[in-house]
Amino acid sequence: MEEKEKSAVQLRREALLDDRKNGYDRLTMEDEAAMNSYCEDYKRFLDAAKTEREAVDEAVRLAQSRGFVPFTRGMLIKPGDKLYRVNRGKSVMLAVVGDKSLSEGVSIGAAHIDSPRLDLKPSPLYEDSELAFLKTHYYGGIRKYQWVTIPLELHGVIVKRDGSTVKVAIGAGAGDPVFTVDDLLPHLAAEQSKKPLSEGIAGEQLNLLVGSRPFKEDEGSERVKLAIMDILNQKYGIVEADFISAELEAVPAFKASDVGFDRSLIGAYGQDDRVCGFACLAALLDTDHPTHTAVCMLADKEEIGSTGVSGMKSAAFDTFMSDLCDAQRVPLKACYEHSFCLSADVCAAFDPNFPEVFERRNIAMINHGLGFCKYTGSRGKGGASDASAEVVGYVRRTMDAAGVIWQMSELGKVDAGGGGTVACYMAERDIDTLDAGVPVLSMHSPFETTSKLDCYMTYKGLRAIYQGK
């Protein structure tokens, strides 16, 4: 059937108004095939990278398979070189050297790879009423009631008295046990139910149930605790004091899964922000001979303020960039002032179940593509990196030229709350920065939901940034 010719009003409407179409109405067949392949790779990454350490290990494995080599100070570099450096096992920086000098700046994709979780306390193991538990201290902005009565895995490292390190991953393997945090039965929860949602579960109640069988042929106290330590000693060669020098994280025992009858969504733990971390990494791995050097920064500690030696506030990033600049005899400040960073962190997706906290004209929608945030922060943009009009204009042109489906967004209604990203720390280095990321439903929960289309468009957008200014 022959299409009707558009009226002058229709043409004017299309030319002047911003019509926010669903991304599937604009998705090409080629992009849909690439999207499905990309998302399968992403789900495998999520299952392999339940913690920041595991994310670094998986990133290095993937990078090495694509020809990346460790970058050491004083190494000579040339266009096309693929380099990486690991910072204390918990953050990683990667680069593909471009054709232009570093004095003309670099293109950066920065994300974080830590996620909200339950960390074990330094002296965690105890017995009470013939049950064994591990004490935890929650990490990041969790809603505590969401972490009870779900299966949990235990991941991390233990440094023993002799200095040797043991890796721990319990719950992810076939036949592994899992752990859980108990909750009160509804029949006896009358008083608990009167409390505000934020107080229904206290932080000190987030204790992992880890055993109940007492040690045989022992008449002393804490027989269940002894039996648990005996199991750990036989498996890992540790004693109770070794918990003091351990980093052990309890994370949800959920595998990344398709969500919905149409399989258009992905549900998994840790998508904030490993969904953007993987996009930053995958886009860089697919970048060869960029015009400007392309850099991927996967940082730790964003969920608690980007602090510490592995966070974005650390000088580790500056050291990596300085070593790259020294290889070309370029001052670091000259590189930074001509650089651009896409601070890739997730944004809030509009949820029609909770419309009261969102401002519909300025919120990210599921299946509308990569979400850009000119500013984050809270209550008057406090703590935000507010990108300039010129920076936003550059990104608009770059995305449109690359065929990326994208949208503008903010976190929610003014004064409804707020949050931040690593963008402000990049901006403090004199690097033009814009926030961008995948819209997420149920952010910071043990099982977050994203759109496959939005995940893929974030990868496509980052690749466009890497490929040229």
N, C-alpha and C positions, 0 to 999 in steps of 0.2 A: 504494500500500500504506500502510495506516495505521501511524504510528510507535508503537512501544511506549512506554508511560509510564515515565519514568525512576524508578528506585528511590530510596528515601531516601538510601541510601549514595552513589549516583551524584550526586544533588543536593548532598550534603554535600561530596563530593570537588570538584565544580565550584566550590562556594562558598569552600572553604578552601585548595585547592592551586593553585599557579601552573603551569598546563599550557602549555608552550611549543610552540604549534602553528605549523606552517609558515604563512607569510603568505598563500600562495595558497589555503589553506583558509578564509581570512577575507576575501579580496579581493572587493570588489563589482565588478559589470560596469562600472559608471561609473568606478570607480577604475582598472580595467584599461585602459580606453580612454584615460583621461587619462595613465596611466603610459606607454603606448606613444608617445603624442604628445610627452610631456615628454622621454623618453629620446632621441628623434630630435633634438630641439633641443639636448640636452646633447651628443650626439655631434658635432654641427656646431660647437658651442662648443669642444670639445676640439681639433678639427682646425684651428680658427682661432686658438687660444690655446696655442701650444707653449711660450711663455715668460711670465714675469710681465708684461713690457711689452705683449705681445700680448693677454694676458688683460685688462689695463687698457683697452687700445684697444677690444676687443670689448665689454667691460662698458659703456663710455661710449657706444659706438654703439647698443647695445641700449637703454640708459637714455634716450638722446636720442630714440629712436624712440617711447618711451612717455611723452614729455613732461617729462623731467628737464632741468633747466637748471643751469649752473655757479653755485655758491654763493660769493659774495664777502663779505668782512668788511663789516659795516654794512648789509647787505641786510635789508629788512623781510620778515618771514615771517608766514604765516597758515596755519591748518589746511588740509591738502590739498596744500600746496606740495611739489613733488618736486625735490630738490636733490642735487648731487654736487660733489665736489672731488677732483682728482687730485693726488697727492703725488709730484712728481718723475718722473712717468711710470711708476712701478713699484708704486704702491699707490693705492687709490681708496676714498673714503668716500661713501656715499649715504644720503639720509634722506627719509622722507615725514612731514611735520609732522602731528602728531596733534591731536585736539580738546582734550586736557588740557594744562595748562601743563607745561613741561619741569621745573618744580619737583617734579612727581610722578613723575619718572623717564622713562626711555626703554627700549624693547625692542630689544636688539642681537643681530644675527647676525654673528659674526666668524669668518672663515676665512682661510687663506693661499693665495696663488696662485703661489708658487715651488715648484719640484720638483727632486729630485736630477738632476744633469746633469754634463756636462763643460764647464768654462769654458776659453777660450783664455788662455794666459799673455800678459803684456804684450809679450814678444818671442817670438812663437810659431813663425814660419816658418823652417824649416831644410831642408837637403838632406843626405842621407847615402846613399852608394852609388847615386847617380843616381835617387833617389826623394825626393819632397818630402813633408814632414810638417808638421803643426801641433802644437805642444806644448800640453798641457792640464793643468789643475789641477781635480780632481773637486770637485763642490759637493754637500754633504749626505752622508747616510749611504748610499752605494752599496755594492753587492757587486761589486767590480771585474771579476770574471770574467764577469759578465753583460753587460758593455759591449763585449766584443770580438766581432768577426766579425758584427756586425749593421749594417744600413744606418743612417747618421746624417745629419741635416740640420744646417745652420748658420744660426742666427738671431741677430739683435741689432742693435746700432747702432755706427757708427764716427763719432767726432767728428774732423774733419780739422783741420789746422793753422790754417786760416782761421776755425775755429769753426762751420762748417756741419756738419750731421749727415746721415749716410747710413744708411738702413735696409737691413738685409741679411736675406734669407730665401732660402736656396739648398737645394733638395732637396724642397720641398713642391709646387712648380709642375710642370705637365705637361712632361715632357722634361728636367727638371732633373737634373744629376748628384747623386749622394749620396757620402758619405764612409764610411770604416770604420776600425776599429782592428784591426791584425793579431794573430793568435795563432800559437803554435808548432804545427807539424804533429805528430800523435801518434807518428809514426815516430821523431821525435827528442826526444820530451818525457819521457823516462824520469826525468830529474832533476827537471823541473818537476812531474811527477806525484807525487813524494815529498813535496812541500811541503804544508803545511796549505792548505785552500781559500782562506783569507784572504790567503795569500802567493803563490798561483799566478801572479797578475798583480800587478805592482808599479805604484804610482801613476805613476811616471815612464815606464812602458811604454804608458800610455794616449795614444798619439800618433796623430792622424788622418792617414791616407794621403790626400794631395790631388793627386798628379800624378806623372808619370814622363817626359813628353816635354820634351827640351831645347830651349832657345831657338835658333832657326835663325841661321846666319851669325854665330855668336859663338864665340870660341875661349877665353874666360875660364873661370874656375871657377864652380861652382854655376849651371850653365846651366838646370837644371830649376827651381830656385828663381826665377831671373830670369824664366822663361817664366810661372810662376804669378803673379808680381807684375805682369807685363805684362797678363795677363788681368784681374786685379783693378783695375789702373789704368784699363784701357779701359772696364770696366763701372761702376766706382764712383769713379774719379778719385782713388784713394788711392795713397800710397807706403808703404814698409815702416814708417817711423816712425809712421804713423797708427795702427798696432796698439796703440801705447802708450795712446792715449785711445779705446779701443774696449771694448765689452762684447759679446762674441760667445760664444754657447752652442751646443754640439753636443748635439742631442736626437734621440731615435729617430725614424726615418722611417717610422713606422707610423701608419696612419689608424685612428680609432676604429671598431671592428667589433663586430657581434654574435658571441657565442661560444656554441657548443653547438647541437645539432640543433634544440632548441626555441627558440633565440634568446633565452633568458631572462637571459643575462649580457652584459656589455659588457667588451671588452678594449681597452686603450689605454694610451699613455704619459701620465703626469702626473695620474692620477686622485687621487693624494695631492698636493695637496688640492683640485684644481680641481673634483672631484666635489662637495665641500661649498661651494666658492666659488660655483659655478654655482647650487647650491640656494639659498644666501643671496641671491644676486642675483635669480634668477627669482622667488623668493617675495616679495621687496620690490617688484619690478616689477608684481606682481599684487595689491599692497596699496593700497587707496584709503581715505582718511579713517580711519586707525586711531585707537583711543581714545588711546593713548600714542604719541608719536613713535617711528617705526620706523627703525632705523639699521642699515645694512649696512657692515661693515668688511672690506675685502679687502686683506690685508697681505702684505708681502714678507719675505724672510729668515728665515722660521720654521725652515727646514731647517738653519740654522746658528746658531740661538739667538735669533732675532727681533731681531737687533742692527741698528745703522745707522739712517739717517734715514728709511728706508722700512719698517723692521720695527715690530713691535707695541710694542717698548720705546720707540720714538720718541715725542716730544711732538706729532707731527703729528695723532694722533687727539684728543689733549686740546685742541689748538688748534681743530680743527674743531668739537668739542663746545662749547668755550668761546664760539666765535663764534655758534653756534646759541643758547646760553644768553643771551649778551649781547643778542641780538635780542629776547628776552622779559624782559630784566633779571632773570635768575635766576642765582644763584651756581652755578658749576660743581659744587662739592662737594654742594650740595643736590640737584642732578640725579643725580649718581653714586650717592648713598647710597640712592636709591629706584629704581635701575635694575636690569635683569636682562640677562644676556648668555648666549646659547647659543654656546659656543665650538665651532664646527663643524669638527671634524677627523676624519679617518678612524680607524677602529679595526680591530684584527686580526680577521679571520674565521677560524673554526676550519677547519683543513685536515687531513682524516683521513690524509693522507700523512705528516704530521709531528705525531702526537698527543702526543708526549712533552713538548712545550713548553707545551701548553695545559691549563687546568683546566676541564674540561667543564661544570661547574655554573655557571661565571662567564665564559663566553666568548661572543662574538657569533657567531651562525650565519647563513650565507647564507640569504636569503629569510625572515628573521624580523623584518625591518624596521629602522628607525632604531635605532642602538645608543647608549645612554647610558653614560657612564663617570663614576662618582662621583669617582674619582681616577685619575690617571695616575702618572707618576713611575717610580722604580725603587728596589728594595731598601729597603723600609721607607717607600714613598711619597715618596722623596726628590725634591724639585722639583715636587711635585704641587700642584694646587689641589683640595683635598678639600672637595667641596660639602657643605653642611649637610643634615640630614634635611628641614628646612623647604623648602629649595630643590628638592630631589628630589621632595618631595611636591607642590609647586606644578607642576612639570613633568609629573608623572604625571597630575594632574587635567586639565591643559591638553591633553595628548595624547589622553587618553581622550575628552574632550568633543569633540575634533575628528575622532575616528575614525582616528587615526594608529596604524599597526601599529609597535610598538616593543619593545625588549628592553634589559636591563641587561647590561653586559659589563665586562671588564677586559682589559689587554693580553695577559697570559699568566700562567704559573705564577709564584708568588712566587720571587724570586731568579733567574728564567730570563733576565731582561734588563729592558728598560723603555724609556720615552720620554716626551716631554712635548709640550704644545701651547701656544697663546697664552693659555690659561685663567688661568694664574698671573699674567700681566701685567694682565689685566682685573681680577682679584681684588685686586691691589695698588692699584688705583684706587678701591677700596671699592665695587666692583660685584659683586653676587651672580652667580656664574658656574657653569655646569655644562657638562662636555664631552659632545659628542654627534657622531655621524657615521655614515658609511656603512662597513660591514664590507668589508675588502679582502683578496683573495688575492694573494700575490706582491707585497706592499707594497714600494715603493722599487725595484722592478725596472723594466726598460725597457718592460714590457708587463703592467700590473696588471689585475686582474679584479674586477668588481663585479656585483651583482645589480640588474637593472632595478627590481625591487620595492623594494629597499632605497634605491636612488637617489631614486625617486619619494616614498617615505615620508619621506625627509629633507627634501625640498622641502615636503611637506605639513606636517611638524612645524614647520619654520621659519615657514611662513606662519601657523600657529596662534599662534606666539610673537609675531609682528609684529602680529597683529590684536587683541591685547588681553590685559592682565594680569588 
